[in-house]
């Protein structure tokens, strides 16, 4: 899955994330990646990112129109 590999994440990418306080409910937040925070090339729960508005969460999905990794 693309959201679990750091190589697919870049600033400006629109994503949905789950913030730490929303993990139990699964509430997702839509935002734009400012910078990735996970250093490893893969994470089973999703790459942790900081969004442009300052929120932090693990990526759960990348909308279909954003999946051009070239």
Backbone as a ProteinNet text record, in pm:
[ID]
protein_1_A
[PRIMARY]
XXXXXXXXXXXXXXXXXXXXXXXXXXXXXXXXXXXXXXXXXXXXXXXXXXXXXXXXXXXXXXXXXXXXXX
[TERTIARY]
83.3	0	88.1	52.4	134.5	153.9	53.4	64.3	157.2	204.9	295.9	442.1	468.6	605.3	644.1	752.8	797.1	831.3	879.2	918.6	801.2	677.5	558.9	505.5	563.7	513.8	602.6	540.8	615.7	535	600.6	528.8	432.2	316.7	215.3	114.2	137	47.3	-75.7	-194.8	-318.5	-343.1	-367.3	-382.8	-491.2	-533.9	-616.3	-531.9	-538	-459.8	-551.3	-503.1	-567.3	-472.5	-522.3	-442.4	-444.1	-347.7	-332.9	-462.7	-524.7	-645.2	-766	-758.1	-869.2	-849.1	-743.8	-715.6	-829	-889.8	-998.2	-1122.3	-1157.9	-1278.5	-1253.1	-1127.8	-1094.4	-1126.2	-1158.6	-1189.3	-1069.4	-1094.7	-985.7	-992.4	-875.7	-861.2	-796.2	-854.4	-797.5	-702.3	-586.6	-489.5	-381.1	-289.9	-178.6	-48.7	35.2	161	256.3	305.8	411.9	546.8	560.8	683.1	657.6	723.9	712.8	793.6	742.8	811	869.5	820.7	873.9	1003.1	1110	1239.2	1257.4	1191.9	1210	1139.7	1185.8	1126.7	986.9	946	815.7	763.2	632.8	570.6	435.3	408.4	285.8	156.5	162.9	42	28.8	119	116.8	227.9	274.5	381.8	326	396.2	353.7	400.7	308.5	339.4	286.3	343.5	290.3	218.3	95.2	18.5	50.3	13.9	43.4	-21	-133	-198.7	-143.3	-37.6	30	-15.3	-124.1	-170.6	-75.7	-67.5	20.5	-62.6	-35.2	-106.2	-42.6	-94.1	-46.1	-136.2	-75	-151.4	-231.1	-359.6	-448.2	-481	-480.5	-514	-458.1	-435.8	-399	-509.5	-584.2	-692.2	-643.1	-730	-693.5	-631	-680.2	-625.9	-485.2	-433.9	-299.6	-197.6	-238.3	-149.6	-60.3	-2.2	94.2	230.9	310.4	436.5	557.7	536.6	651	719.1
-118	0	124.8	217.5	336.1	422.8	432	520.6	465.4	343.8	282.6	292.8	346.1	358.3	505.2	538.7	678.6	734.9	650.3	699	758.1	724.8	774.7	905.4	951.2	1069	1188.2	1297.8	1418.9	1541	1651.2	1773	1813.3	1862.1	1904.9	1797	1674.8	1562.7	1571.2	1560.6	1561.9	1421.1	1409.4	1279.2	1286.8	1168.6	1162.3	1097.3	1153.9	1104	1076.7	992	973.4	1029.8	1124.8	1183.5	1091.4	1107.4	1022.4	1016.2	1130.6	1133.1	1072.2	1049.9	993.6	846.3	783.5	644.4	549.9	567.6	478.2	493.1	617	641.3	621.7	637.6	623.1	746.2	857.1	980.7	1024.9	1049.8	1089.2	1237.9	1296	1437.9	1452	1534.1	1559.6	1677	1665.5	1774.1	1757	1851.3	1852.7	1834.5	1742.2	1709.7	1828.8	1865.3	1965.6	1894.6	1793.9	1714.8	1580.5	1474.5	1342.9	1341.6	1270.8	1263.3	1125.3	1023.8	888.7	878.2	830.2	819.1	686.5	581.4	450.5	447.5	363.3	358.5	296.5	226.6	161	163.4	182.6	170.2	102.3	-5.9	-84.4	-8.8	98	173.7	301.8	324.2	445.3	540.4	616.2	712.6	832.2	873.7	988.9	1115.3	1212.3	1337.8	1456.4	1571.9	1698.8	1761.7	1804.2	1869.8	2018.6	2085.4	2228.3	2312.1	2264.4	2339.7	2305.3	2221.5	2190.2	2062.2	2001.9	1877.3	1763	1662.5	1548	1421.4	1329.1	1201.4	1102.8	979.6	874.9	866.6	860.7	856.8	727.1	741.4	627.8	603.5	710.8	697.7	815.6	788.9	892.5	890.9	1001	1002.8	959.8	893	837.4	938.5	1063	1162.4	1208.1	1165.9	1203.8	1093.9	978.2	861	858.6	969.6	975.5	1003.1	900.1	910.8	939.9	981.5	1005.5	1136.5
0	0	0	-83.2	-106.8	17.2	103.8	220.2	328	311.2	408.5	366.6	246.6	195.5	186.3	252.6	258.7	120.3	30.5	-102.8	-180.5	-142.6	-211.8	-153.2	-45.2	25.2	-5	-46.2	-78.3	-34.5	-4.9	31.2	-80.5	-40.2	-136.5	-171.4	-124.3	-152.9	-63.8	-123.2	-46	8	138.7	205	312.2	358.2	478.8	586.9	707	819.7	938.5	1028.5	1158.3	1262.3	1339.7	1446.7	1568.1	1655.2	1772.8	1855.3	1879	1960.9	1890.7	1759.7	1683	1648.4	1700.3	1663.2	1700.3	1815.5	1858.3	1771.6	1740	1660.4	1510.8	1469.2	1327.7	1244.4	1310.4	1239.2	1156.8	1028.7	939.8	909.3	887.1	857.2	721.1	635	503	512.9	449.1	453	349.1	348.7	254	331.4	285.5	353.7	350.3	468.5	478.1	480.4	570.8	571.9	640.2	590.3	654.3	783.8	884.1	1012.6	1039.6	970	985	906	969.9	901.7	829.3	875.3	812.3	677	584.5	450.5	447	555.2	559.1	701.6	717	849.9	832.3	907.1	887.4	918.4	997.5	1031.8	949.5	857.6	776	816	720.5	743.3	821.5	925.8	1005	933.6	922.5	853.7	933	905.8	954	835.4	858.2	752.6	750.8	642.8	629.1	739.2	796.4	903.4	1041.6	1046.6	1171.4	1239.5	1193.2	1252.4	1215.4	1303.9	1282.6	1287.3	1195.4	1196	1101.6	1105	1015.3	893.8	777	652.7	644.2	615	598.4	452	373	231	152.9	25.1	-70.2	-174.5	-190.8	-288.9	-427.5	-501.2	-632.4	-727	-725.9	-819.5	-782.1	-665.9	-621.1	-643	-692.2	-697.4	-820.4	-856.2	-964	-902.3	-886.5	-811.7	-898.8	-1019.6	-1106.8	-1079.3
[MASK]
++++++++++++++++++++++++++++++++++++++++++++++++++++++++++++++++++++++

